[in-house]
Amino acid sequence: MLKIILILLVIFFVFPRLLKWAFKGFVVSQFNKAQQDFQQQQRAQYSPNNRKREGEIDVDYVPTKKGKSTENFNGGEYIDYEEVK
């Protein structure tokens, strides 16, 4: 009988407190990690090496041309228009 009471005491009083302590530590560590990742992203984004002058263009991706080739291009469709003054 004493064993059952002792086991229930551990299950209902000690185990939840240990679980709460472990969960709190996990949440705090994840929060700190996310905060450090965010700060690193901000430093990388606003570092002086990555700043571009006004009007400067940087192309990161040029798609490959599929379908129509430009070698046999003889012009496009032309539409007559009237200039309105």
C-alpha positions as CSV (number, residue, x, y, z in Angstrom):
1,M,0.0,0.0,0.0
2,L,2.8,2.3,0.8
3,K,4.4,1.6,-2.6
4,I,1.3,2.6,-4.4
5,I,1.0,5.9,-2.5
6,L,4.6,6.7,-3.1
7,I,4.3,5.9,-6.9
8,L,1.1,8.1,-7.1
9,L,2.9,10.9,-5.2
10,V,5.8,10.8,-7.8
11,I,3.4,10.6,-10.7
12,F,1.2,13.5,-9.6
13,F,3.6,15.9,-7.9
14,V,7.2,15.2,-9.0
15,F,6.8,14.2,-12.6
16,P,4.7,17.3,-13.7
17,R,7.2,19.7,-12.1
18,L,10.2,18.0,-13.9
19,L,8.2,18.0,-17.1
20,K,7.4,21.7,-16.7
21,W,11.1,22.5,-16.0
22,A,12.3,20.6,-19.0
23,F,9.6,22.1,-21.3
24,K,10.5,25.6,-20.1
25,G,14.2,25.0,-20.8
26,F,13.4,23.7,-24.3
27,V,11.2,26.7,-25.2
28,V,13.8,29.2,-23.9
29,S,16.5,27.5,-25.9
30,Q,14.4,27.5,-29.1
31,F,13.5,31.2,-28.6
32,N,17.2,32.1,-28.2
33,K,18.1,30.1,-31.3
34,A,15.4,31.8,-33.4
35,Q,16.5,35.2,-32.1
36,Q,20.1,34.6,-33.1
37,D,19.1,33.3,-36.5
38,F,17.0,36.5,-37.0
39,Q,19.9,38.7,-36.0
40,Q,22.3,36.9,-38.4
41,Q,19.8,37.4,-41.2
42,Q,19.5,41.1,-40.4
43,R,23.3,41.5,-40.3
44,A,23.7,39.8,-43.6
45,Q,20.9,41.8,-45.2
46,Y,22.2,45.2,-44.1
47,S,26.0,44.6,-44.3
48,P,27.9,47.3,-46.2
49,N,29.1,44.7,-48.7
50,N,25.6,43.9,-49.9
51,R,24.3,47.4,-50.3
52,K,23.8,48.5,-53.9
53,R,24.0,52.0,-55.1
54,E,20.9,53.6,-56.5
55,G,20.1,52.4,-60.0
56,E,22.4,49.4,-59.8
57,I,20.8,46.1,-61.1
58,D,21.8,42.6,-60.1
59,V,20.4,39.6,-62.0
60,D,20.5,36.4,-60.0
61,Y,18.7,34.1,-62.4
62,V,18.5,34.0,-66.2
63,P,16.0,31.4,-67.4
64,T,17.0,29.1,-70.2
65,K,15.2,29.7,-73.5
66,K,12.9,26.9,-74.5
67,G,10.6,26.8,-77.4
68,K,11.0,29.4,-80.1
69,S,14.6,30.1,-81.1
70,T,15.7,33.6,-82.0
71,E,17.9,32.4,-84.9
72,N,15.0,32.1,-87.3
73,F,13.2,35.3,-86.1
74,N,12.1,37.4,-89.1
75,G,10.3,40.0,-87.3
76,G,6.9,40.1,-85.5
77,E,3.4,41.2,-86.4
78,Y,3.2,44.8,-87.2
79,I,0.1,46.9,-86.5
80,D,-0.7,50.1,-88.4
81,Y,-1.6,53.0,-86.1
82,E,-2.7,56.5,-86.6
83,E,-0.9,59.2,-84.6
84,V,-3.4,61.3,-82.6
85,K,-2.5,64.9,-81.9
